[in-house]
Amino acid sequence: MFSITPSARLKPSPFYQSTLKEGVQEFTTYNNMLMPTGYGDPEAEYWRLIRGVSQWDVAVERQVQLEGPDAGRLAQILAPRDLSKCKTGQGKYVAICNHDGILINDPILLKVNEQCYWLSIADSNIWFWAKAIASERKLRVEVSEPDVSPMAIQGPKSDDVVASVCGDWVRELKYFWFRETSIEGIPVAVARSGWSKQRGFEIYLMDGSQGDRLWNIFREAGKPWDIGPGNPNLMERIESGLLSWGGDTDEETNPFEVRMGKYVDLDVSDEVIGIEALRTIKTEGPRRHQLGLVMDEVKPLDLGFVWNDILVDGAKVGHLTNNVWSRRLEKNIGFALVSRDCQAGDEAVVVQEEKQIKCQLVEMPFI
């Protein structure tokens, strides 16, 4: 059992009651909301995602809406990626940076129409940032948090489930593209996206009063494929090499250090926030980079809240930012944010209190 102290600081998810009925056992906080992180059987939840289809409450992925004549300009000012060819119904992964080129969020930007964009954000309040920039630059745009809450359907059988509800057109959706539609009168946007590499969709609910109803529609439709509850899975995301902003980054991390360089276009306008700093970082070269790490221990390890020191030849070279026991690899794996002097193949040690665990740096993804 668990208990939650009610607070005005915690906003309920439209799917909250549905997750209780599914037997949720664990939550974490994210964007001032509760995100389910476990339903009591982590092994079954993992293999459901890998082999079948899993249903997630990810309403914590809040949307920051930019709407008005200057919405496109504000989106470009915030994102150091060329958005000039972004089409209505298209999403792009973007690196939002501060003026020093430090990564402050890594949302999916979705172009709803010529005068409306959503930023589907990670765990930091970009609403304040976007609103302040819009005001400071005197742009004709309203920055708000709309009534939009994603639910994810993930796994290799997700196409069958979502197609059974929405129609076979969903099978043709390109990655990060989306289409607005309705499901039994419920307004939604269906996107080919999700925080896994197992294929899937995010269903952006646009009427929070319909959360339980939408959940149940997909729950019932998914029964022939043994759908069940899940959550953004730590093990799968590490195996797949997916970045977690705020977990794998610190207050000095820039996009080039965490494999986001391909999403940065250095020839965008000088008015883009952080672009001058990013050009300098690219020219001089980042101090660190992100590699995978495989530990020698042959049984699951619990390294606590991680960010453990990594040593090479006794000298500190960086940090382990996450770790997990991989069921498919049967190894302890994690991400290393380390000096550029370190390369895949190097031997190192991870420091856990007084213990030193031998490991090897490797390229990602693991799988």
C-alpha positions, 0 to 999 in steps of 0.5 A: 500500500501507499499513501499520497498527501493531497497538495495543490502542488500535485496536479492529477492525471486524467488517467489517475483513477484508471492506474489505481484500478490497474493496481499501480504500486509506485509513483514518482513526481514529474512536472508537478504530477504523479507518474506511475513507475510500477505495478508490482511485477517489474519483470512482466512489465518489462517483457510486455513492452519488449514482446507485446503491448503496454499502456502508460499514463504519461500525462506528466509530459506536459505541453507548453503551447505557443499560439499566435502570429509569432508562434513559429518565430518563438519556437525557432528562438527557443530551439537551435534546430532549423524549423523552417521546413517543419510541416503541420502534423510533424514533430521534431526532437529539439534541444532547448538551451540557455544563453550559455548553450546548456541543455535545459530541456529536450522536448518533442516540438509538434507543429499543430498549425501555422500559428500553434506549436506544442512543446512536449517537455521533460521534467522542467518548467519551460512554460516560465522560460518560453513566456519570459522570452516571448515577453522580453522579445515583445512577440505576438504569442500566448504561452499556455499549458493546454488541456492536453495529456498523453497516454502511450501505447508501446510495444511491437503489438502497439500497431495492431491495438491502435489500428483497431481503435483508430483505423489502419491509417495509423500504421503509415504514420512516420516517426514523430508525425501526428494527426488530430482525430476523435475516438468515440467523440473524444478529441485526440492527436495520435502521434507515432512516438514514445519513450521506448525503441519498441515501436508505439504511439502517444495518444494526446488526449485533448479533454481531460474529463475523458481520461478514464473513458479513453483509457478503457477504450484502449484497454478493451481494444487491446485484450486480444493482444494481452495489453497491460499496464506499464510505464517508461521502462528504465531497463528498456530505455538504458538498453536502447540508449535513450537520454533522460534529461535531468537524470543523465545531465547536470547544470553544465551539460550541453547537447554535444556531450549527450549525443544531441549534436545532430539535432543542432543546426549551427547556421540558424539565426543569431536570435536563437537562444544559445546559438553563439555559445553552441558554435563556440562549443562545437569549434572548441570541442565539448569537454565530455561525452556520453558512452555506455558502460558495462560492469564486471559484476555478474549479479544485479547491482543497486548503486542507489541514486548513482552519479557515482565517480568513474576512475581510469588509472586512479584518476576521476574522469566523470560519472555513472549517471544511471545503471540497471541490470539488463535482462536481455544482456544479463549484465549491469549496464549504464551511461557514463558522462566522461572526459573526451579523453576516454574512448569505447574499449577503455577499462575503468572502475565505478566507485560505490562508497568504498567499493570499486567495480571494474567496468568497460566503456562501450558505444551505445545503444547496447541493443 
